[in-house]
Amino acid sequence: MPASLTVVPRKAVKPSPIDSPAAPAEVSTHKLFAPPVYPGAVPRRVILDRVLQDHSLRVTVLQGPAGHGKSTTLQQIKTAHEARGWRTAWLTLDDADNDPRRFELHMRALMDLMRGRAAHRRPSDAWSGDAPRDLAGWVLDGFSSMDTPASIFLDEFQALRNDAILRFFRFLLARLPAHVHVFIGSRALPEIGLATLLVNRMATVLRADDLRFTPGEVTQFFAESKDLRVSAEEVGTIYRRTEGWPAGLQLFRLALVSPEVRTSLVDLDDHGPRELAEYLTDNVVTLQSPRIQEFLFKTSLLRQLSAPLCAAVTGFDDAQELLVQLERSGLFVRALDSNNRWFKYHGLFSSFLADSLQRTSQNEVLSVHERAARWYLDHHLPEEAIHHALACKNFALAAATLCDWSSHLIPNAELITLERWYNQLPFEHVVERPSLAIKAAYSLMFLRRRAKLRPLVELMTRHAGCGDIATTSNPDLCRAMACLLFEDDLVAGLRIIDRFGLLQQEISGFPAFELGAACNVLATGKVVAGDFEGARKALMLARAHIDRGAGSFVEGYTTAITGASLMVQGHLHEAIERYRADMGAQQTPLDKSFAAAALAAGQIWALYEANDLTALEPLCAQFQRGISESVTLDFIALAYLSISRMHDSRGRPAEAQEVLEELERIGHHSHFERLISVVDWERVRRAVLAGQTERAAALAARIAPALHPMDPRWIHLVDDMEGEAFGRIRLAIAQQEFAQASRLITSDRARQSGRVFRDIKLYVLEALLHHHKGAPNSAHRSLRKALQLARPGRYVRCFLDEGHVIVEMLREEYQHILRSREDAPATDPGRDYIEQLLAASGTDLGQPRCRAHLADPLSEREKELLQFLANGVANKEIAARLYVSENTVKFHLKNIYSKLGVNSRVQAINAARTLRLVS
């Protein structure tokens, strides 16, 4: 292999911008391209045999510092698998993949390649209408559908630091099917649950010592370079000097053309790996012509290489020929695509070159970065433009570029990407661009970076009233959002945005995001005030702004608020259907920190209230962390209270308490006093239900008043689930202060009309009040009013969460129905609903009149429907789950009742459990 380069004239191939490696919101196709197979590469047979012969493995990690041949070894394993008929796919990770949205984009492209489909550059090109709710589940489903073995190769894994992405891998790798193998190349051991995988013999780790060349491999490596004529003694010396380090061996192979290097072999004993690599790199570079040296030094500052880019920073018009020749000569350059349009230096080689250039000519370093930044900006590649602008300290250019780019990042929920670049800008350059300050503030407030956000809020306050929403970002709208998310002061936020005509403007681009977000704040205020028609109009306006470019981020919150509004108005199942439909349409299921998390929080509340714990539990596991990190206060509280109560209902009080403690920590960390108050009132409720009245009273006495008082008629969303009003009523009943409890119920009922869910809970509490007063008839009248309001929406938990007294009253009500309407059909609405409630409570109404054995076996559909019954799912919801009509569900119920020999839902469930037909 020649050590110097002879440039062969060849027509340059210019990459179009669409082929560039970092186009925003697109798949970077070069990341999906495995390193090519180079002539003279030594097969790593020991490693290949170790990996290919152990069929129990699901995960193999190649871990070692730079230059240990991880990528080359992964490529050889990939080639070996392809020769055996395996499906394979490759993804090289980088720092940008810490943004969950970007990471998911490339994982989905990877799966497309695995399934033999082209990787689309934009999400809409490939996945319109096919976006998975759960990325890990979607990937696992994709694996399960494959009829041949498959392997995935993930290189540069050490670039990943995002907790959500690492959790994704921990979940995925623990559940890989037997025919799938994931290979990971990383400089550090990744936090992917390796300990458990290793204990279960599902994983193996090849460390730096395993990756070193053996003496035999070193001999073969130099034997491939016949022109060098390396003696056995020299090979032995090189092996001792490098200890089989692959990068060191390649540097020796390139440098041995120099007599000086050959004669110095004996003198290299005292050189460590870094010093040895620097010495050899200097010799390799010295062997090149001055022109090639200049090209190497200047282009070493680039993270990816293309002919037009290299021409821009070097002035060489034959950059394409140089890049191809460098790759062919083994000078640590590899192609990133099959068309030789994009290339990349080995990180070790480029770092030595760049360090050398930095020592000799700092001005040249700044000049190269400046020219690279301008080239990337001209080709609409902002991320690389910002990287190079920061490197040459052109902070004005970096800030201007980030300001423009953030108009796309925020609506698309790429908040972590924006934060990452914002962190690297001097604050004075942010101050000079109010529009950038506003956009950064949106990102930081949704990420709940309180300390970073404060100076931006102060900056916006100084610019209050200066925004022109038609042309630029509006500090007033951003301040309004900050009032809600940063200060939990809804009143102040509404005072800013609720100005006639402001939100009705028809504007596209980033201003549409601002207006859409502001409409969501306004809609929240309308729901809190009980103006549901006003909320509907504000949400419709938000959707209009979404259509003009507000993005999925705004849309997620719009749906979350819509569902919550439906719930408090008594339309529980409409809310569930809306959540389910919009969650399925989300394009960023991994990105649980943002829009999907808001949606999930609302859905968790709705599923809990419907007592669909089977659907609820996996949703909690998937989204709880994301909800804790980014969602607005009320949705955090609603989700966490639902999760805590779910654990209680499933007999896990310790887990329930842990969830409450975590919610309290979130409140303290975010300085949300109202969130802490919610937790305290939930503890009061738990103490009352446990019969600990004195403890409940002591807890209530310590709860601080609200920091931002509102109109007393207004009701926060979370207060419909739990809060001071319900807590004081419950406590008054427990303390037998019945007159006080009655006054509190009457007062709260007068606050608003149309809040059906709250009315249900108030009637349930009123039933408890009359029961404890010894007025059973009045108690049942109140309970019937609650049932009448709750039955259309099939609310469940608002009854069961008030304890055993309400369950006993429901049992009495059910017996009353049976006595007074003996001829009532099993599908009578009132009777059916109470049966659903009693079934959800676990009440046994006596031995079912069922047969000891089934004369006619249940069909698969009937078994499926019976399991839904056992889980307390209503007929309407069963119909939606099975994609059939409600009449079809009733038809199946009639057949099930007949086969089991029963005439009610509760009896059917008891019979099914007796016969072990359901779990």
SULHULIN-V805528 format. One record per backbone hydrogen bond with DSSP energy under -1.0 kcal/mol. CO is the residue of the C=O (numbers start at 1). NH is the residue of the N-H. If there is no record, write none. Layout:
# SULHULIN-V805528
CO|NH ; CO|NH
This chain:
# SULHULIN-V805528
16|19 ; 17|20 ; 23|26 ; 27|29 ; 28|31 ; 29|32 ; 30|33 ; 31|92 ; 38|41 ; 43|45 ; 44|48 ; 45|49 ; 46|50 ; 47|51 ; 48|52 ; 49|53 ; 53|55 ; 58|182 ; 59|204 ; 60|184 ; 61|206 ; 62|186 ; 65|68 ; 67|247 ; 69|73 ; 70|74 ; 71|75 ; 72|76 ; 73|77 ; 74|78 ; 75|79 ; 76|80 ; 77|81 ; 78|82 ; 79|83 ; 81|86 ; 82|85 ; 87|151 ; 89|153 ; 91|155 ; 94|97 ; 95|98 ; 96|99 ; 99|103 ; 100|104 ; 101|105 ; 102|106 ; 103|107 ; 104|108 ; 105|109 ; 106|110 ; 107|111 ; 108|112 ; 109|113 ; 110|114 ; 111|115 ; 112|117 ; 113|116 ; 121|27 ; 122|125 ; 123|127 ; 127|130 ; 134|138 ; 135|139 ; 136|140 ; 137|141 ; 138|142 ; 139|143 ; 140|144 ; 141|145 ; 143|146 ; 149|87 ; 150|181 ; 151|89 ; 152|183 ; 153|91 ; 154|185 ; 155|93 ; 156|159 ; 157|160 ; 162|166 ; 163|167 ; 164|168 ; 165|169 ; 166|170 ; 167|171 ; 168|172 ; 169|173 ; 170|174 ; 172|175 ; 177|180 ; 179|150 ; 181|152 ; 182|60 ; 183|154 ; 184|62 ; 185|157 ; 186|64 ; 190|192 ; 193|197 ; 194|198 ; 195|199 ; 196|200 ; 197|202 ; 198|201 ; 202|58 ; 202|59 ; 204|61 ; 206|63 ; 207|211 ; 208|212 ; 214|218 ; 215|219 ; 216|220 ; 217|221 ; 218|222 ; 219|223 ; 220|224 ; 224|226 ; 225|228 ; 231|235 ; 232|236 ; 233|237 ; 234|238 ; 235|239 ; 236|240 ; 237|241 ; 238|242 ; 239|243 ; 242|245 ; 244|213 ; 245|249 ; 246|250 ; 247|251 ; 248|252 ; 249|253 ; 250|254 ; 251|255 ; 252|256 ; 255|258 ; 258|262 ; 259|263 ; 260|264 ; 262|265 ; 265|268 ; 268|271 ; 272|276 ; 273|277 ; 274|278 ; 275|279 ; 276|280 ; 277|281 ; 278|282 ; 279|283 ; 280|284 ; 281|285 ; 282|286 ; 283|287 ; 285|288 ; 289|293 ; 290|294 ; 291|295 ; 292|296 ; 293|297 ; 294|298 ; 295|299 ; 296|300 ; 298|301 ; 299|302 ; 305|343 ; 306|310 ; 307|311 ; 308|312 ; 309|313 ; 310|314 ; 311|315 ; 318|322 ; 319|323 ; 320|324 ; 321|325 ; 322|326 ; 323|327 ; 324|328 ; 325|329 ; 326|331 ; 327|330 ; 330|332 ; 332|346 ; 334|344 ; 337|340 ; 342|336 ; 343|305 ; 344|334 ; 346|350 ; 347|351 ; 348|352 ; 349|353 ; 350|354 ; 351|355 ; 352|356 ; 353|357 ; 354|358 ; 355|359 ; 356|360 ; 357|361 ; 361|365 ; 362|366 ; 363|367 ; 364|368 ; 365|369 ; 366|370 ; 367|371 ; 368|372 ; 369|373 ; 370|374 ; 371|375 ; 372|376 ; 373|377 ; 374|378 ; 375|379 ; 376|381 ; 377|380 ; 381|385 ; 382|386 ; 383|387 ; 384|388 ; 385|389 ; 386|390 ; 387|391 ; 388|392 ; 389|394 ; 390|393 ; 393|395 ; 394|398 ; 395|399 ; 396|400 ; 397|401 ; 398|402 ; 399|403 ; 400|404 ; 401|405 ; 402|406 ; 405|408 ; 405|409 ; 406|410 ; 408|412 ; 409|414 ; 410|413 ; 411|553 ; 413|415 ; 414|418 ; 415|419 ; 416|420 ; 417|421 ; 418|422 ; 419|423 ; 422|425 ; 426|429 ; 427|431 ; 428|432 ; 430|433 ; 433|437 ; 434|438 ; 435|439 ; 436|440 ; 437|441 ; 438|442 ; 439|443 ; 440|444 ; 441|445 ; 442|446 ; 443|447 ; 444|449 ; 448|450 ; 449|453 ; 450|454 ; 453|457 ; 454|458 ; 455|459 ; 456|460 ; 457|461 ; 458|462 ; 459|463 ; 461|464 ; 463|466 ; 468|471 ; 468|472 ; 474|478 ; 475|479 ; 476|480 ; 477|481 ; 478|482 ; 479|483 ; 480|484 ; 481|485 ; 482|486 ; 482|487 ; 483|489 ; 489|493 ; 490|494 ; 491|495 ; 492|496 ; 493|497 ; 494|498 ; 497|499 ; 499|502 ; 505|507 ; 509|512 ; 510|514 ; 511|515 ; 512|516 ; 513|517 ; 514|518 ; 515|519 ; 516|520 ; 517|521 ; 518|522 ; 519|523 ; 520|524 ; 521|525 ; 522|526 ; 523|527 ; 524|528 ; 525|529 ; 526|531 ; 528|715 ; 530|532 ; 531|535 ; 532|536 ; 533|537 ; 534|538 ; 535|539 ; 536|540 ; 537|541 ; 538|542 ; 539|543 ; 540|544 ; 541|545 ; 542|546 ; 543|547 ; 545|550 ; 546|549 ; 548|509 ; 551|555 ; 552|556 ; 553|557 ; 554|558 ; 555|559 ; 556|560 ; 557|561 ; 558|562 ; 559|563 ; 560|564 ; 561|565 ; 562|566 ; 563|567 ; 564|568 ; 565|569 ; 566|571 ; 567|570 ; 568|757 ; 571|575 ; 572|576 ; 573|577 ; 574|578 ; 575|579 ; 576|580 ; 577|581 ; 578|582 ; 579|583 ; 580|584 ; 590|592 ; 591|594 ; 594|598 ; 595|599 ; 596|600 ; 597|601 ; 598|602 ; 599|603 ; 600|604 ; 601|605 ; 602|606 ; 603|607 ; 604|608 ; 605|609 ; 606|610 ; 607|612 ; 608|611 ; 609|796 ; 609|797 ; 611|613 ; 612|616 ; 613|617 ; 616|620 ; 617|621 ; 618|622 ; 619|623 ; 620|624 ; 623|627 ; 624|628 ; 625|629 ; 627|631 ; 632|636 ; 633|637 ; 634|638 ; 635|639 ; 636|640 ; 637|641 ; 638|642 ; 639|643 ; 640|644 ; 641|645 ; 642|646 ; 643|647 ; 644|648 ; 645|649 ; 646|650 ; 647|652 ; 648|651 ; 652|656 ; 653|657 ; 654|658 ; 655|659 ; 656|660 ; 657|661 ; 658|662 ; 659|663 ; 660|664 ; 661|665 ; 662|666 ; 663|667 ; 664|668 ; 665|669 ; 666|670 ; 667|672 ; 672|676 ; 673|677 ; 674|678 ; 675|679 ; 676|680 ; 677|681 ; 678|682 ; 679|683 ; 680|684 ; 681|685 ; 682|686 ; 683|687 ; 684|688 ; 685|689 ; 686|690 ; 687|692 ; 688|691 ; 691|693 ; 692|696 ; 693|697 ; 694|698 ; 695|699 ; 696|700 ; 697|701 ; 700|703 ; 711|714 ; 717|720 ; 718|721 ; 718|722 ; 723|727 ; 724|728 ; 725|729 ; 726|730 ; 727|731 ; 728|732 ; 729|733 ; 730|734 ; 731|735 ; 732|737 ; 733|736 ; 736|738 ; 737|741 ; 738|742 ; 739|743 ; 740|744 ; 741|745 ; 742|746 ; 743|747 ; 744|748 ; 745|749 ; 746|750 ; 748|751 ; 754|756 ; 755|759 ; 756|760 ; 757|761 ; 758|762 ; 759|763 ; 760|764 ; 761|765 ; 762|766 ; 763|767 ; 764|768 ; 765|769 ; 766|770 ; 767|771 ; 768|772 ; 769|773 ; 770|775 ; 771|774 ; 775|779 ; 776|780 ; 777|781 ; 778|782 ; 779|783 ; 780|784 ; 781|785 ; 782|786 ; 783|787 ; 784|788 ; 785|789 ; 786|790 ; 787|791 ; 790|794 ; 790|795 ; 796|799 ; 796|800 ; 797|801 ; 799|802 ; 800|803 ; 803|807 ; 804|808 ; 805|809 ; 806|810 ; 807|811 ; 808|812 ; 809|813 ; 810|814 ; 811|815 ; 812|816 ; 813|817 ; 814|818 ; 815|819 ; 816|820 ; 817|821 ; 821|824 ; 825|828 ; 828|832 ; 829|833 ; 830|834 ; 831|835 ; 832|836 ; 833|837 ; 834|838 ; 835|839 ; 836|840 ; 837|841 ; 838|843 ; 848|850 ; 859|863 ; 860|864 ; 861|865 ; 862|866 ; 863|867 ; 864|868 ; 865|869 ; 866|870 ; 867|871 ; 868|873 ; 869|872 ; 874|878 ; 875|879 ; 876|880 ; 877|881 ; 878|882 ; 879|884 ; 885|889 ; 886|890 ; 887|891 ; 888|892 ; 889|893 ; 890|894 ; 891|895 ; 892|896 ; 893|897 ; 894|898 ; 895|899 ; 896|900 ; 897|901 ; 897|902 ; 904|908 ; 905|909 ; 906|910 ; 907|911 ; 908|912 ; 909|913 ; 910|914 ; 911|915 ; 912|917
